[in-house]
Amino acid sequence: MSATIYLSQNGYDNLKKELHTLKTVDRPHIINQIAEARDKGDLSENAEYDAAKEAQGLLEARISKLENDLSNSRVIDESQLSTDSVSLLTKVTIKNPKNNMEMSYAIVSESEANLAEKKISASSPIGKGLLGKKVGEVVEIQVPNGIVNFEIINISRL
């Protein structure tokens, strides 16, 4: 049994959209590539065929993972979230007391994490370290470079 995956409505919709694209666009495209490669003759020495079959395997694995994730997902009603402490689907502003640098991150599920968009996974070291903490608390978080302290400045809804 797989663990429940908590998502925002937007995250859930994005996964459904990706799954639809994989099934309706990418899968038929790879099937055509396999058919074209098969038509070229001897499959034992056909690099195009081997590449297309490998791409098909990767695609089917991704489709299977998305179907599993969607079947185990629960959409969180963001309007019901409390901002008393850091939780999934909250935005937290933290400050590094050593250099006074402030950063804001959204705490999201693993499937929605995207550092470029300042969305970190609740299962990441920083995400785990911040969960359940309140404004004003200073938390010690173990990161690859050692232990870093962060002060929680603000918690808000996404």
N, C-alpha and C positions, 0 to 999 in steps of 0.2 A: 504494500500500500504506500502510495506516495504522500508526501507531506502537503498540506494545504498551502497554496500560494496566494498571498494577499496582494491585490492589484487595485490601482485607481481605475476608474471607468475608462479613462484615456488609454492606460496601459493594456487593459483587456481588449479594447477596440483595436489597438495596434497589433496585438497578437492575432486576433481574428482576421484582420486585413492581410497580414503577412501569410497566414495559413492559406487564405483564399488565393493569393497571388501564386504561392508555391504550387498549389493544386491545379489552378486553371491556366497559368502561363508557363511556369518553369517545367512542370512535369511533361506537358505535351511537347515542349521544345526538346527536352532530352530524349523523349521517345522517338522523335523525328531524327535526331542525331544518331541514335542507335540504329534505326532503320537504314539511314543513308550509309553508315559505316558497314553494316551487314551486307548491303548491296555491292560493296566493293570487293567481295570475294573472301579469300582465306582468312578466317577469324583468328587463327593461331598466331599470325604475324601482323595483325591489324591494330596499330597503336591508336587510331581514332576510335575504334570499337572499345578497346580497353579503357580509354579515357572517358568515353561516354558512359560506360557501365559503372565506372568509379564515381562519376558525377551523379549518376542515378542513385547509387547507394548512399551518398552523402545527402542528397535531396530527400530521399525516403526517411533517413534517420532524423533529419530536421523536421519533416512533417510529423513523424511519430512523436518527437519530443514536444512539439507545439500542441498536438492533439492531447497529449498527456497533461501538459501544463494547463491547458484550457479546461480540461475536465476536472482538474483538482484546484481550480482557482476560485476565489471568492472576491467579489468587488466590495471594497470598503466605501461606505457612505461618508465622504469627506466632511459633510456638514455636521456630522455627529462626533467628529474628533475633538478631543480636548487638547488645549495648548498648555496645560499645566506642566506637562513633562514631554520629553522627546519621545515620539512614537512613529510608527510607520505612517507615511504620507504627511509628515510635518516638515516645515522648513525651519532649520536651526542656524542661527548665526553664532559662530564661535570665535574666540580671540586667543591667539598664542601670547601668553603673558611675557615671554622672552623678547619678542620683537614687536608686540602690539599689533600684529597683522590680523585683520578680521576676514573671515570667510563665511559664506552662506551656502548651505547644502540642503537639498531635499533628501529626506530619508525614504527610499523606495525599495521595492522588492528587487531581487537579483535580475529578473528579466527586464526591468525598467531602468536599471542603472546605466548611466552614461555620464562619465566624468566631464566631457566637453559641455554638457548641459547642466553641470553642477548637481547631478543626481547620483547619490552614492547608495550602495546596497546596505540594507540593515544587517546583512551578514558579513560585511567587510569589517576589518578591525576598528575603523573609526565609527562606523555605524553601530556596531555592537557596543562600543564604549560609551556612546551617547544615549542609547536607548534607556528610557526611564529616568533620565537626569532632568533637573529643573534649572530654571534661570538662576544665575549666580553661582552655581556649583562649578568647581574646578575638577576636571576628570583627568586621570592619567591613562593614556592609551598607548599600548604597545604597537609600534609600527615597525616596518623592516629596518629603519635606521636607529631604533632604540625606543625609549619612552618619551612621549611628548605630552605636555600638559595643555589643556584647552579650558578656557572659561566660557560657559554658556551665557551669551549676551541676550538672545531673544529666541522665542519659539513662536511660530505662527503656522497657520494653515497654508497649504499650497495654493 
